[in-house]
């Protein structure tokens, strides 16, 4: 029999409320696996065990799904043998064949949680290591930098054997630290920001501002595709689409062009405040990085934040584009993000935006037109779509 052993990340450091995080983690794993088969998911000894209940279960796909669950630090696909050393040796030799035939060097590590097992950890390592060396004479024993590390864990329910520890995403279980609303533009940055904050245990919803006919239906489809991809890590996402055309046209016609971007961002936040309250979100999330564009200078960020009723989280604030792109590629959003469909942030963009706006001047420009009726109209026109895990 094979099982998946999912090892905790920082949950293991929690104190009296650790069981709450563990329960949430188990529920999140069950949700990920519901669509791909029947699995028994249990937790014991700081490990979550995922056992297939019938032969139709795709264990390879299950390993991938579990490794994408925030709160899991590593995943191991393991065989379960009887807690008998002769049986462990006899069955490990064929079970580890594929991994060991590809390797040039190896070592054996043993962990004996069940202290009633008659052999100590060094004795287990010596006996199994010797048997594997005899069975695969091309292998060199290397205790410092082996190609393969065979791990033997003697636990309460059996002996677990594997030869590969697969890194997982780590972090905290989604939902363990509350809800937040992401300003999702369709570019490279904001999906990465969603991933980063979901990793810290936030359940993420998304708000997008659409400006037809300046933005196309394909641009909206692109953003919806990003939401679908993010569910792989973030879980289910409620998506709010805001009709923003009239607000942008009024801003273009009534306010100085060089203040366009910072005022537009402020108006977005005013709408997002309302959705935050309705969706019981405790924070806003943006993909801003200091100095990346004109609207992301300290002065512009300061003026924008004055319009927010909630904390604005910027997980990418100190990252450069290369770092952001690397994560976007890792989570499979990059190719979608670079599709050449415009978003509303590129509509009416001034040639020379204010990089060091002063709040008093911004407020004076914003006061040239009463945006409140248009904000209310935009909020009433919001469409909502749920993207399920």
C-alpha positions in Angstrom: 0.0 0.0 0.0 1.1 3.5 -0.8 0.1 6.7 1.1 1.0 10.4 0.9 2.7 11.8 4.0 2.3 15.6 4.2 4.6 17.2 6.7 3.6 20.5 8.5 5.3 23.8 7.9 5.2 26.5 10.6 2.0 25.1 12.1 4.3 22.8 14.1 5.5 25.9 16.0 2.0 26.8 17.2 1.0 26.4 20.8 -2.4 25.7 22.4 -4.4 26.6 19.3 -2.4 24.3 17.0 -5.2 21.9 16.7 -7.4 24.6 15.1 -4.8 25.1 12.4 -4.4 21.4 11.9 -8.2 20.9 11.5 -8.3 23.7 8.9 -5.4 22.2 7.0 -7.1 18.8 6.9 -10.3 20.4 5.6 -8.3 22.3 2.9 -6.6 19.0 1.7 -9.9 17.2 1.6 -11.4 20.0 -0.6 -8.4 19.7 -3.0 -8.9 15.9 -3.3 -12.6 15.7 -3.6 -12.7 15.9 -7.4 -9.9 13.4 -8.1 -10.9 10.4 -6.0 -11.8 9.0 -2.7 -9.1 9.5 0.0 -8.9 9.0 3.7 -7.2 12.1 5.2 -6.1 11.8 8.9 -3.5 13.5 11.1 -1.1 11.9 13.5 2.3 12.8 14.9 2.6 16.2 13.1 1.9 14.5 9.8 -1.2 14.3 7.6 -1.7 10.9 6.0 -3.6 10.7 2.7 -4.6 7.2 1.8 -6.3 6.2 -1.5 -9.5 4.2 -0.8 -9.7 2.5 -4.2 -7.5 1.8 -7.2 -9.0 4.5 -9.4 -7.3 7.2 -7.3 -4.6 9.1 -9.2 -1.8 9.2 -6.6 0.5 11.3 -8.8 -2.1 14.0 -9.2 -2.9 13.8 -5.5 0.8 14.4 -4.6 0.7 17.5 -6.8 -2.5 18.8 -5.3 -1.4 18.3 -1.7 2.0 20.0 -2.4 0.0 23.1 -3.4 -1.8 23.4 -0.1 -0.6 26.2 2.1 0.5 24.9 5.4 2.3 21.8 4.0 6.2 22.0 3.9 7.0 18.7 2.2 5.2 15.7 0.7 6.4 12.2 0.6 4.9 9.3 -1.4 5.6 6.3 0.8 5.1 2.6 0.9 3.7 1.2 4.2 5.2 -2.1 5.4 4.8 -4.2 8.5 7.0 -3.2 11.4 9.4 -6.1 10.9 13.0 -5.5 9.8 13.2 -8.5 7.5 10.0 -7.5 5.9 11.2 -3.9 5.5 14.4 -5.0 3.8 12.6 -7.6 1.6 10.0 -5.1 0.2 12.2 -2.0 0.1 14.5 -3.5 -2.5 11.9 -3.7 -5.3 9.9 -0.7 -4.2 12.9 1.6 -4.4 14.2 0.2 -7.7 13.2 3.0 -10.0 14.7 5.7 -7.8 17.9 3.8 -7.0 18.7 2.7 -10.5 18.8 6.3 -11.6 21.1 7.4 -8.8 24.8 7.2 -8.3 24.9 7.7 -4.6 22.6 7.2 -1.6 22.2 7.2 2.1 19.6 5.8 4.5 18.0 7.9 7.3 15.8 6.3 9.9 13.4 7.9 12.4 12.0 5.6 15.1 8.9 7.3 16.6 7.7 3.9 17.9 10.4 3.2 20.6 9.1 -0.4 21.0 10.7 -1.3 17.7 13.7 -3.5 18.6 16.3 -1.8 16.5 17.7 1.7 17.0 17.8 4.3 14.2 21.5 3.7 13.5 20.9 -0.1 13.4 18.0 0.4 10.9 20.1 2.6 8.7 23.0 0.1 8.8 20.9 -3.0 8.0 18.8 -1.4 5.2 21.8 0.4 3.8 23.8 -2.7 3.5 20.9 -4.6 1.8 20.4 -1.9 -0.7 24.2 -1.7 -1.4 24.2 -5.4 -2.1 21.1 -5.2 -4.3 22.3 -2.2 -6.3 26.1 -2.5 -6.4 26.6 0.5 -8.6 25.6 2.8 -5.7 28.1 4.7 -3.6 27.2 5.5 0.0 27.4 9.2 0.5 26.2 10.6 3.8 26.9 14.2 3.0 25.5 14.9 -0.5 23.7 11.8 -1.9 21.6 11.7 -5.0 18.9 9.8 -3.1 18.0 9.8 0.6 16.0 6.7 1.6 13.9 7.6 4.6 12.6 4.9 6.9 10.0 6.1 9.5 8.9 3.6 12.2 5.6 5.1 13.3 2.6 3.9 15.3 0.7 2.3 12.3 3.6 0.8 10.4 7.0 1.4 8.7 6.9 4.1 6.0 9.6 4.0 3.3 10.3 6.6 0.6 13.2 7.9 -1.4 12.0 11.4 -2.3 10.9 14.4 -0.3 8.9 16.8 -2.5 9.0 20.5 -1.4 5.6 22.0 -0.9 4.5 25.6 -0.7 4.7 26.0 3.1 3.0 28.9 4.8 -0.3 28.9 6.8 -3.6 27.2 5.9 -5.8 29.4 3.7 -8.5 31.0 5.9 -6.6 30.7 9.1 -5.9 34.5 9.2 -9.1 36.0 7.8 -10.2 37.3 4.5 -8.8 40.0 2.1 -9.8 41.6 -1.2 -7.3 41.7 -4.1 -7.3 44.4 -6.7 -6.8 42.2 -9.7 -5.6 44.1 -12.8 -4.7 41.3 -15.2 -1.0 42.0 -15.1 1.9 40.0 -13.8 2.0 41.4 -10.3 -1.5 41.1 -8.7 -1.8 37.3 -9.1 1.5 36.9 -7.4 0.3 39.2 -4.6 -2.7 36.9 -4.2 -0.4 33.9 -3.9 1.8 35.5 -1.4 -1.0 36.6 0.9 -2.8 33.2 0.6 0.4 31.7 1.8 0.1 33.8 5.0 -3.3 32.2 5.6 -5.6 34.8 4.0 -8.7 33.7 2.0 -8.6 35.9 -1.1 -11.5 37.4 -3.1 -10.8 39.6 -6.1 -12.1 42.9 -7.6 -11.5 43.9 -11.2 -12.3 47.2 -12.9 -13.5 47.0 -16.5 -13.9 49.9 -18.9 -15.6 48.9 -22.1 -15.3 49.8 -24.9 -11.7 50.8 -24.0 -11.2 47.4 -22.5 -12.4 44.3 -24.4 -14.3 41.1 -23.5 -11.0 39.2 -24.0 -9.4 41.3 -21.3 -12.1 40.3 -18.9 -11.7 36.6 -20.0 -8.0 36.9 -19.3 -8.6 38.1 -15.7 -11.2 35.3 -15.1 -8.6 32.8 -16.4 -6.1 34.2 -13.8 -8.8 33.6 -11.1 -9.2 30.0 -12.2 -5.4 29.4 -12.0 -5.2 31.0 -8.6 -7.8 28.6 -7.1 -5.1 25.9 -7.4 -3.3 27.7 -4.5 -5.8 30.2 -3.0 -8.9 28.0 -2.9 -12.3 29.3 -4.0 -12.4 33.0 -5.1 -15.4 35.4 -5.3 -14.8 37.7 -8.2 -16.3 41.2 -8.4 -16.3 43.0 -11.8 -16.8 46.8 -11.6 -18.1 48.9 -14.5 -15.6 51.7 -14.4 -15.9 53.5 -17.8 -18.0 56.5 -16.7 -15.8 57.2 -13.7 -12.7 57.2 -15.9 -14.3 59.4 -18.5 -15.4 61.9 -15.8 -11.9 61.9 -14.4 -10.4 62.5 -17.8 -12.8 65.4 -18.5 -12.7 67.2 -15.2 -9.3 66.7 -13.5 -5.8 67.6 -14.5 -4.2 64.8 -16.5 -1.1 64.5 -14.5 -3.2 63.6 -11.4 -5.2 61.0 -13.4 -3.5 57.9 -12.1 -3.4 58.7 -8.4 -7.0 59.9 -8.3 -8.1 56.8 -10.3 -6.4 54.6 -7.7 -8.1 56.4 -4.9 -11.5 56.0 -6.6 -10.8 52.3 -7.0 -10.1 52.0 -3.3 -13.3 53.8 -2.4 -15.3 51.2 -4.3 -13.1 48.4 -2.8 -13.9 49.7 0.7 -17.6 48.9 0.1 -16.9 45.4 -1.2 -14.5 44.8 1.7 -17.3 45.5 4.1 -19.9 43.4 2.2 -17.5 40.5 2.0 -16.3 40.7 5.6 -12.7 41.3 4.4 -10.2 42.7 6.8 -7.7 44.1 4.3 -7.0 45.1 0.7 -4.2 43.5 -1.4 -2.4 45.1 -4.3 0.5 44.1 -6.5 2.4 47.3 -6.1 6.2 47.4 -5.8 8.0 50.6 -4.7 9.3 52.6 -7.7 8.1 50.2 -10.4 5.8 52.7 -12.1 4.8 56.3 -11.5 1.8 55.4 -9.3 4.1 53.4 -7.0 6.3 56.1 -5.6 6.1 56.6 -1.8 4.3 59.9 -2.3 1.7 58.4 -4.7 1.2 55.4 -2.4 0.7 57.7 0.5 -2.0 59.7 -1.3 -3.7 56.6 -2.5 -3.9 55.0 1.0 -5.7 57.9 2.4 -8.7 56.7 0.5 -8.7 53.2 2.1 -10.8 52.3 5.1 -8.8 49.1 5.5 -5.1 48.1 5.7 -3.6 47.9 2.3 -1.2 44.9 2.0 1.6 45.0 -0.6 3.5 41.7 -0.4 5.6 42.6 -3.5 6.6 46.0 -2.2 10.3 45.3 -1.9 10.6 42.8 -4.8 12.0 43.5 -8.3 10.4 42.4 -11.5 12.6 39.4 -12.0 11.6 38.0 -8.6 8.0 38.6 -9.3 8.2 36.9 -12.7 9.9 33.9 -11.2 7.0 33.4 -8.9 4.4 34.0 -11.7 6.1 31.3 -13.7 6.1 28.9 -10.8 2.3 29.3 -10.2 1.5 29.2 -13.9 0.0 32.7 -14.2 2.8 34.4 -16.2 1.8 33.3 -19.7 -1.8 34.4 -19.1 -0.7 37.7 -17.6 1.3 38.7 -20.6 -1.5 38.2 -23.1 -1.8 41.5 -25.0 -5.2 42.6 -23.8 -5.5 46.0 -22.2 -6.8 46.7 -18.7 -8.4 49.8 -17.4 -5.1 51.0 -15.8 -3.8 51.7 -19.3 -6.8 53.8 -20.3 -6.2 57.6 -20.5 -2.7 57.1 -18.9 -1.0 60.5 -18.8 2.4 61.0 -20.5 3.8 62.7 -17.4 2.0 61.5 -14.3 2.7 63.1 -10.9 5.4 61.1 -9.2 5.5 63.2 -6.0 1.8 64.2 -5.5 0.8 66.2 -2.5 -2.4 65.1 -0.8 -3.9 68.6 -0.6 -3.4 69.1 -4.3 -4.8 65.6 -5.1 -7.9 66.3 -3.0 -8.4 69.7 -4.7 -8.3 68.1 -8.1 -10.6 65.3 -7.0 -13.1 67.9 -5.6 -13.5 69.4 -9.1 -16.2 66.8 -9.8 -18.7 64.9 -7.6 -17.7 61.3 -8.2 -20.0 59.9 -5.5 -23.1 59.3 -7.7 -20.9 57.5 -10.3 -19.2 55.4 -7.5 -22.7 54.4 -6.3 -23.8 53.6 -9.9 -20.6 51.5 -10.4 -21.2 49.6 -7.1 -24.8 48.9 -8.1 -23.6 47.6 -11.5 -21.1 45.1 -10.1 -21.3 41.5 -11.3 -20.2 38.7 -9.1 -18.8 35.3 -10.1 -17.6 32.5 -8.0 -14.5 30.5 -9.0 -14.6 27.2 -7.2 -11.6 25.1 -6.2 
